[in-house]
Amino acid sequence: MSVWNPLRLLDLAAIDLLRDETSVISILEYLPTELFPPLFILAFYGRHSEALKAMVQAWPFVRLPLGGLMQTPNRGTLQAVLDGIDVLVAQQDRPRRCKLRVLDLRNTGQYFWRMWSGSNYYVHKISEASVAEDSSRTKQPLALLEVFVELHLKESNLDEFLIYLIRWVEQRKGSIRLCCKKLRIITMATENIKEVLSRVQLDCIQEVQVNCTWHLSTLAVFAPLLGQMGNVQRLLLSHIHVSALEGQEQQHVVQITSQFLRLHHLRDLYMESPSFLEGCLDQMLSCLKTPLDNLSITNCPFTESDVTHLSQCPNISQLKGLYLSGVTLTSFSPELLQVLLEKVTATLQDLDLDLCGIMDPQLEAILPALSRCSQLRTFSMCGNLLSMAVMEKLLRHTSGLLSLSQELYPAPRESYSPQGDFHPERLLQLQAGLLKILRDLGRPRTIWISSSPCPYCGENTFYHPEPVVYSYN
């Protein structure tokens, strides 16, 4: 049975008004502020270009979140909006009602359109929020207007919509700033990346993700651009490949790590498979300018000096998240890992030590420090080789961590044969022992025990046991 939702009188009046776009233009000076959003929506979806052009020139809000209305970019409606902006740019004095400072073409702003309710209260609050966000973004004086876009560079050639917009902005230098907060590079030639970013206000970028495989020399070419993104707070680099033919490896490392000196707002650093850091992690750590909230270095060989420098770095003492999955931590003294963990006991919330080659001596060394991580929420140690006896110690040391809600541990060493073969039936017997330990500790708790990947060979298995749970009835 279908439900009929009749149009409101407001919608019917707006539809009737848009039949004569000249009449819309003539009343904008007197149109109540709260009627602008619904009238704009109807004009946008009805492709009333002249009405859109006029409404942009009288837009009574700081931000126009156009991207929230564009499921797929439409050249005609975008052209009408940009034409309206061109009229504003050409005028020495803005129209009395116009407050427009930001054209937002990102897939955001749905809240603005959805929350409109015909109430001055909501419209006023939304407008105030837009002003606050814009004024806090940068200390530099604003251009006449800023255009925000999402930059996901994933093609060898740019899509038509972005090419058109970049050309439009290029022709209006000094009046229009092209900005993005999140830059994601999936696959694109370096020259094309430089071409696009030469048109973008790099100091607006707050998050950078490089989700592709680059040679170290390619990252070195990109590094000076990264250094100009002084407001970056979150940086993710993945799979930087060091070629055997690269003869300037050390020079490239210096070119890359030196740019961290210019990132004064960096809080989250994620590096996946950064093999170029082996033996020279201190070069990057010494260039960090601010304390980090999250540090992730995964699938990378570490030397003893790397771990030493990491534990001594002053900018990791306030870490909330430490992720070292795939970093082998068994080729040096267990005390180094203990020193590292002791440095972050007061703030650490998430700890990932999967596939680190950790065995009984390494785990026992960090248990005292681990038991003092009072803020710890998640802890994962899958893929390591631990005995049942040491796992019991682990459960007892962590029993006082009341914030700990997600625990992922490897199947005990006794679940495997001396040859490394996994035996599910042995694990089932050991689970009973783990359950008894949890019951003796007397606190409701859930832990997950996984045999995947195998700590002997690193290969995945097909056995996925249920979590070991103890809770009060």
C-alpha positions as CSV (number, residue, x, y, z in Angstrom):
1,M,0.0,0.0,0.0
2,S,1.5,3.3,-1.1
3,V,1.4,6.4,1.1
4,W,0.5,9.7,-0.6
5,N,2.5,12.6,0.5
6,P,0.9,15.7,-0.9
7,L,3.0,18.8,-1.6
8,R,2.9,21.5,1.0
9,L,1.4,24.9,0.1
10,L,4.9,26.3,0.3
11,D,6.1,23.9,-2.4
12,L,3.1,24.5,-4.6
13,A,3.7,28.3,-4.3
14,A,7.4,27.9,-5.2
15,I,6.6,25.7,-8.2
16,D,4.1,28.3,-9.4
17,L,6.5,31.1,-8.9
18,L,9.3,29.4,-10.9
19,R,7.1,29.2,-13.9
20,D,8.0,32.8,-14.4
21,E,11.7,33.2,-13.6
22,T,11.4,37.0,-14.0
23,S,9.0,37.2,-11.1
24,V,11.4,35.2,-8.9
25,I,14.2,37.6,-9.6
26,S,12.0,40.6,-8.8
27,I,11.1,39.3,-5.3
28,L,14.4,38.1,-4.0
29,E,15.1,41.4,-2.4
30,Y,12.0,40.8,-0.1
31,L,12.0,37.0,0.1
32,P,12.3,35.8,3.8
33,T,15.6,34.2,4.5
34,E,14.0,30.9,5.5
35,L,12.4,30.6,2.1
36,F,15.7,30.6,0.2
37,P,16.7,27.0,0.7
38,P,13.4,25.3,-0.4
39,L,13.1,27.7,-3.4
40,F,16.7,27.0,-4.4
41,I,16.2,23.3,-4.2
42,L,13.2,23.5,-6.6
43,A,15.1,25.8,-8.9
44,F,18.1,23.5,-8.9
45,Y,16.2,20.3,-9.7
46,G,14.0,22.1,-12.1
47,R,17.1,23.5,-13.9
48,H,15.8,27.1,-13.8
49,S,19.1,28.6,-14.7
50,E,18.1,32.3,-14.5
51,A,16.5,31.9,-11.1
52,L,19.6,30.0,-9.8
53,K,21.9,32.8,-11.2
54,A,19.9,35.5,-9.4
55,M,19.5,33.5,-6.1
56,V,23.3,33.1,-5.9
57,Q,23.7,36.9,-6.0
58,A,21.2,37.3,-3.1
59,W,22.3,34.2,-1.1
60,P,21.8,35.2,2.6
61,F,24.1,32.5,4.0
62,V,27.9,32.4,4.2
63,R,28.1,28.9,2.6
64,L,26.2,27.5,-0.4
65,P,26.5,23.7,0.0
66,L,25.8,22.9,-3.6
67,G,27.5,19.5,-3.5
68,G,24.8,18.2,-1.2
69,L,22.3,18.5,-4.1
70,M,24.5,17.1,-6.8
71,Q,24.2,13.3,-7.1
72,T,26.1,13.6,-10.4
73,P,27.6,17.0,-11.5
74,N,25.4,18.7,-14.0
75,R,27.2,21.2,-16.2
76,G,24.1,23.4,-16.9
77,T,23.1,24.0,-13.2
78,L,26.7,24.4,-12.2
79,Q,27.2,26.9,-15.0
80,A,24.2,28.9,-13.8
81,V,25.7,29.1,-10.2
82,L,29.1,30.1,-11.5
83,D,27.5,32.7,-13.7
84,G,25.9,34.2,-10.7
85,I,29.3,34.2,-8.9
86,D,30.8,35.9,-11.9
87,V,28.3,38.8,-11.5
88,L,29.3,39.1,-7.9
89,V,33.0,39.1,-8.7
90,A,32.5,41.9,-11.3
91,Q,30.6,44.1,-8.8
92,Q,32.5,46.5,-6.6
93,D,29.8,46.5,-4.0
94,R,27.9,43.3,-3.0
95,P,24.1,43.2,-3.0
96,R,22.7,44.1,0.4
97,R,21.5,40.6,1.2
98,C,24.4,38.5,-0.2
99,K,26.7,36.9,2.5
100,L,28.1,34.2,0.2
101,R,31.8,33.4,0.9
102,V,32.0,29.7,0.3
103,L,30.7,27.6,-2.6
104,D,31.0,24.0,-1.3
105,L,30.9,21.3,-4.1
106,R,31.8,18.4,-1.9
107,N,29.3,15.7,-1.0
108,T,28.4,17.5,2.2
109,G,25.7,19.9,3.3
110,Q,22.8,17.5,3.4
111,Y,22.2,18.6,7.0
112,F,21.7,22.2,5.8
113,W,19.0,21.2,3.3
114,R,17.4,18.5,5.4
115,M,17.2,20.6,8.6
116,W,15.4,23.5,7.0
117,S,12.0,23.6,8.7
118,G,10.7,27.1,8.0
119,S,12.1,28.3,11.3
120,N,14.4,31.3,11.6
121,Y,16.0,29.5,14.5
122,Y,17.4,26.7,12.4
123,V,18.5,28.9,9.6
124,H,20.2,31.3,12.0
125,K,22.1,28.5,13.8
126,I,23.3,26.9,10.5
127,S,24.5,30.3,9.2
128,E,26.4,30.9,12.5
129,A,28.1,27.4,12.3
130,S,29.2,28.2,8.7
131,V,30.8,31.5,9.8
132,A,32.6,29.8,12.7
133,E,34.0,27.0,10.6
134,D,35.3,29.4,7.9
135,S,36.9,31.9,10.4
136,S,38.8,29.1,12.2
137,R,40.1,27.4,9.0
138,T,43.1,29.7,8.3
139,K,44.6,33.0,9.6
140,Q,45.1,34.2,6.1
141,P,42.6,36.8,4.7
142,L,39.8,35.2,2.7
143,A,39.6,35.8,-1.0
144,L,36.3,37.2,-2.3
145,L,35.0,33.6,-2.5
146,E,36.3,30.1,-1.9
147,V,35.3,27.0,-3.8
148,F,35.7,23.7,-2.0
149,V,36.0,20.4,-3.9
150,E,36.8,16.8,-3.2
151,L,40.1,15.7,-4.8
152,H,40.3,12.0,-5.5
153,L,43.0,11.7,-8.1
154,K,42.5,8.3,-9.6
155,E,42.6,8.6,-13.4
156,S,45.4,9.3,-15.8
157,N,43.2,12.1,-17.1
158,L,41.0,14.4,-15.0
159,D,37.2,14.1,-15.3
160,E,35.4,16.8,-17.4
161,F,33.7,18.4,-14.4
162,L,37.0,19.0,-12.5
163,I,38.8,20.2,-15.7
164,Y,36.0,22.8,-16.3
165,L,36.1,24.0,-12.7
166,I,39.9,24.3,-12.6
167,R,39.9,26.4,-15.8
168,W,37.1,28.6,-14.4
169,V,39.1,29.2,-11.2
170,E,42.3,29.8,-13.2
171,Q,40.7,32.6,-15.1
172,R,39.7,34.3,-11.9
173,K,42.9,34.4,-9.9
174,G,42.8,36.8,-7.0
175,S,39.0,36.6,-6.7
176,I,38.5,32.8,-6.3
177,R,40.4,30.3,-4.2
178,L,40.1,26.6,-5.1
179,C,40.3,24.6,-1.8
180,C,40.0,21.0,-0.6
181,K,40.4,19.6,2.9
182,K,41.0,16.0,1.9
183,L,43.4,15.0,-0.9
184,R,43.4,11.4,-1.9
185,I,45.8,10.1,-4.6
186,I,44.9,6.6,-5.9
187,T,46.7,6.5,-9.3
188,M,47.8,9.4,-11.4
189,A,51.0,10.5,-13.2
190,T,53.2,12.8,-11.0
191,E,53.1,15.6,-13.6
192,N,49.3,15.6,-13.6
193,I,49.2,15.7,-9.8
194,K,51.5,18.7,-9.8
195,E,49.4,20.4,-12.5
196,V,46.2,20.0,-10.4
197,L,47.8,21.0,-7.1
198,S,49.3,24.1,-8.7
199,R,45.7,25.4,-8.9
200,V,44.8,24.5,-5.3
201,Q,45.3,26.4,-2.1
202,L,47.6,23.9,-0.5
203,D,47.4,25.4,3.0
204,C,43.7,24.5,3.1
205,I,44.4,20.7,2.9
206,Q,44.0,19.0,6.2
207,E,44.2,15.3,5.2
208,V,46.4,13.6,2.6
209,Q,46.1,10.0,1.6
210,V,48.5,8.3,-0.9
211,N,46.8,5.0,-1.6
212,C,49.0,3.7,-4.4
213,T,52.4,2.2,-4.9
214,W,55.1,4.8,-5.5
215,H,58.8,4.5,-6.0
216,L,60.8,6.4,-3.4
217,S,61.9,8.8,-6.0
218,T,58.3,9.6,-6.9
219,L,57.5,10.4,-3.2
220,A,60.6,12.6,-3.2
221,V,59.2,14.6,-6.1
222,F,55.9,14.9,-4.3
223,A,57.4,15.9,-0.9
224,P,57.9,19.6,-1.6
225,L,54.2,19.9,-2.4
226,L,53.5,18.1,0.9
227,G,55.7,20.6,2.7
228,Q,53.4,23.5,1.5
229,M,50.4,21.8,3.1
230,G,51.2,23.4,6.4
231,N,47.8,22.7,7.9
232,V,47.8,18.9,7.3
233,Q,46.6,17.1,10.4
234,R,46.4,13.5,9.0
235,L,48.9,11.9,6.6
236,L,48.7,8.4,5.2
237,L,51.4,7.0,2.9
238,S,51.2,3.4,1.6
239,H,53.5,1.0,-0.2
240,I,56.5,3.2,-1.0
241,H,58.7,1.0,-3.1
242,V,62.5,1.2,-2.9
243,S,63.9,0.1,-6.3
244,A,67.1,-1.8,-6.4
245,L,68.2,0.6,-9.1
246,E,67.8,3.8,-7.1
247,G,71.3,5.1,-6.3
248,Q,70.1,8.2,-4.4
249,E,68.1,6.4,-1.8
250,Q,69.5,8.3,1.2
251,Q,69.1,11.7,-0.6
252,H,65.5,10.9,-1.3
253,V,64.9,10.0,2.4
254,V,66.3,13.4,3.4
255,Q,64.1,15.2,0.8
256,I,61.0,13.4,2.2
257,T,61.6,13.5,6.0
258,S,62.8,17.2,6.0
259,Q,59.3,18.2,4.8
260,F,57.9,17.1,8.2
261,L,59.6,20.2,9.6
262,R,56.9,22.3,7.9
263,L,53.9,20.2,9.1
264,H,53.1,22.1,12.3
265,H,49.7,20.7,12.8
266,L,50.3,17.0,12.0
267,R,48.4,14.8,14.6
268,D,47.9,11.4,12.8
269,L,50.6,9.7,10.8
270,Y,50.0,6.4,9.1
271,M,52.7,4.7,7.0
272,E,52.1,1.3,5.4
273,S,55.1,-0.7,4.2
274,P,57.6,2.2,4.4
275,S,60.6,0.0,3.9
276,F,62.7,3.1,3.2
277,L,62.6,4.0,6.9
278,E,64.5,0.9,8.0
279,G,67.6,2.1,9.9
280,C,66.7,5.8,9.5
281,L,63.5,6.2,11.4
282,D,65.2,8.8,13.6
283,Q,65.4,11.1,10.5
284,M,61.7,11.4,10.3
285,L,61.0,11.4,14.1
286,S,63.5,14.3,14.6
287,C,61.5,16.4,12.1
288,L,58.2,16.0,13.8
289,K,57.1,19.4,15.2
290,T,54.0,18.5,17.3
291,P,52.9,15.7,19.5
292,L,51.1,12.9,17.6
293,D,47.7,11.5,18.5
294,N,48.1,8.4,16.3
295,L,51.2,6.7,14.9
296,S,50.9,3.7,12.6
297,I,54.0,2.1,11.0
298,T,53.1,-1.3,9.6
299,N,54.8,-4.1,7.6
300,C,58.2,-2.5,7.9
301,P,61.5,-4.0,9.2
302,F,62.8,-2.2,12.3
303,T,66.4,-2.1,13.5
304,E,67.3,-1.9,17.2
305,S,68.2,1.8,16.7
306,D,64.7,2.4,15.1
307,V,62.9,1.2,18.2
308,T,65.4,3.0,20.5
309,H,64.7,6.3,18.7
310,L,61.0,5.7,18.7
311,S,60.9,5.1,22.4
312,Q,62.9,8.3,23.0
313,C,60.9,10.6,20.7
314,P,59.3,13.3,22.7
315,N,56.4,13.7,20.2
316,I,55.0,10.2,20.9
317,S,54.5,10.7,24.6
318,Q,50.8,11.6,24.2
319,L,49.8,8.9,21.7
320,K,46.2,7.7,21.7
321,G,46.8,5.1,19.0
322,L,49.9,3.0,18.4
323,Y,49.8,0.5,15.5
324,L,52.9,-1.6,14.7
325,S,51.3,-4.5,12.9
326,G,53.8,-6.5,10.9
327,V,56.9,-4.8,12.5
328,T,59.2,-7.5,13.9
329,L,60.1,-6.8,17.5
330,T,62.1,-9.9,18.4
331,S,65.5,-9.2,17.1
332,F,66.5,-6.9,20.0
333,S,66.1,-6.5,23.7
334,P,62.6,-6.9,25.1
335,E,63.2,-3.9,27.4
336,L,63.1,-1.5,24.4
337,L,59.4,-2.4,23.8
338,Q,58.8,-1.9,27.5
339,V,60.4,1.6,27.5
340,L,58.2,2.5,24.5
341,L,55.0,1.4,26.1
342,E,55.9,3.1,29.4
343,K,56.1,6.4,27.6
344,V,52.4,6.3,26.5
345,T,50.7,4.6,29.5
346,A,48.8,7.8,30.5
347,T,47.2,8.4,27.1
348,L,47.2,5.2,25.0
349,Q,43.7,4.0,23.9
350,D,44.4,1.6,21.0
351,L,47.4,-0.7,20.7
352,D,48.0,-3.1,17.7
353,L,50.9,-5.5,17.9
354,D,49.7,-8.1,15.4
355,L,52.3,-10.2,13.6
356,C,55.2,-8.6,15.5
357,G,57.0,-11.9,16.2
358,I,56.3,-11.4,19.9
359,M,57.1,-14.3,22.1
360,D,56.9,-14.9,25.9
361,P,59.9,-12.8,26.9
362,Q,58.7,-9.7,24.9
363,L,55.2,-10.0,26.3
364,E,56.3,-10.5,29.9
365,A,58.6,-7.4,29.6
366,I,55.7,-5.1,28.7
367,L,53.0,-6.5,31.1
368,P,53.7,-4.1,34.0
369,A,53.5,-1.1,31.6
370,L,50.5,-2.6,29.9
371,S,48.6,-2.9,33.2
372,R,49.0,0.8,33.7
373,C,47.4,1.8,30.4
374,S,44.2,2.9,32.1
375,Q,42.7,4.5,29.0
376,L,43.3,1.4,26.8
377,R,40.1,0.5,24.8
378,T,41.4,-2.0,22.1
379,F,44.4,-4.3,22.2
380,S,45.3,-6.8,19.4
381,M,48.2,-9.3,19.4
382,C,47.1,-11.8,16.7
383,G,49.7,-13.7,14.8
384,N,52.2,-13.9,17.7
385,L,53.5,-17.0,19.4
386,L,52.5,-17.1,23.1
387,S,52.3,-19.9,25.6
388,M,49.2,-20.6,27.7
389,A,51.0,-19.7,30.9
390,V,52.0,-16.2,29.6
391,M,48.5,-15.7,28.2
392,E,47.2,-16.3,31.7
393,K,49.5,-13.6,33.0
394,L,48.3,-11.3,30.2
395,L,44.7,-11.7,31.3
396,R,45.5,-11.1,34.9
397,H,47.5,-8.0,34.2
398,T,44.8,-6.5,32.0
399,S,41.9,-7.3,34.3
400,G,42.0,-3.9,35.9
401,L,41.7,-2.0,32.6
402,L,38.1,-1.1,32.9
403,S,38.0,0.8,29.5
404,L,39.3,-2.3,27.6
405,S,36.4,-3.5,25.5
406,Q,38.0,-5.2,22.5
407,E,40.7,-7.8,23.0
408,L,42.1,-10.0,20.2
409,Y,44.7,-12.6,21.1
410,P,46.5,-15.5,19.2
411,A,45.7,-19.1,19.8
412,P,48.1,-20.3,22.5
413,R,51.3,-22.0,21.3
414,E,50.0,-25.3,22.7
415,S,47.3,-25.3,19.9
416,Y,50.1,-26.1,17.4
417,S,52.2,-29.2,16.9
418,P,56.0,-28.9,17.0
419,Q,55.9,-28.7,13.2
420,G,53.5,-25.7,13.3
421,D,50.3,-27.5,12.4
422,F,47.2,-26.1,14.0
423,H,44.9,-28.4,15.9
424,P,41.4,-26.9,16.6
425,E,40.6,-29.6,19.1
426,R,43.5,-28.6,21.3
427,L,42.3,-25.0,21.2
428,L,38.9,-26.0,22.3
429,Q,40.4,-27.6,25.4
430,L,42.5,-24.5,26.1
431,Q,39.5,-22.3,25.7
432,A,38.0,-24.0,28.8
433,G,41.1,-23.0,30.7
434,L,40.9,-19.4,29.5
435,L,37.2,-19.3,30.5
436,K,38.1,-20.5,34.0
437,I,40.7,-17.7,34.3
438,L,38.2,-15.1,33.3
439,R,35.7,-16.5,35.8
440,D,38.3,-16.4,38.6
441,L,39.0,-12.8,37.8
442,G,35.4,-12.0,38.4
443,R,34.7,-9.3,35.8
444,P,32.5,-9.6,32.7
445,R,34.7,-9.7,29.7
446,T,34.9,-10.8,26.1
447,I,38.2,-11.9,24.4
448,W,38.6,-13.1,20.9
449,I,41.1,-15.9,20.2
450,S,42.2,-16.4,16.6
451,S,44.6,-18.8,14.9
452,S,44.7,-16.7,11.7
453,P,47.3,-15.9,10.6
454,C,49.5,-18.7,11.8
455,P,52.4,-17.3,14.0
456,Y,54.6,-20.1,12.7
457,C,54.4,-19.3,9.0
458,G,52.2,-16.2,8.7
459,E,49.6,-18.0,6.5
460,N,45.9,-17.7,7.1
461,T,44.0,-20.7,8.4
462,F,40.3,-21.5,7.9
463,Y,39.5,-22.0,11.6
464,H,37.5,-19.1,13.1
465,P,36.6,-20.0,16.8
466,E,33.9,-18.3,18.8
467,P,35.0,-15.6,21.3
468,V,35.7,-16.7,24.8
469,V,33.1,-15.0,26.9
470,Y,32.6,-14.7,30.6
471,S,29.7,-12.6,31.9
472,Y,27.4,-12.5,34.9
473,N,24.0,-14.1,34.6
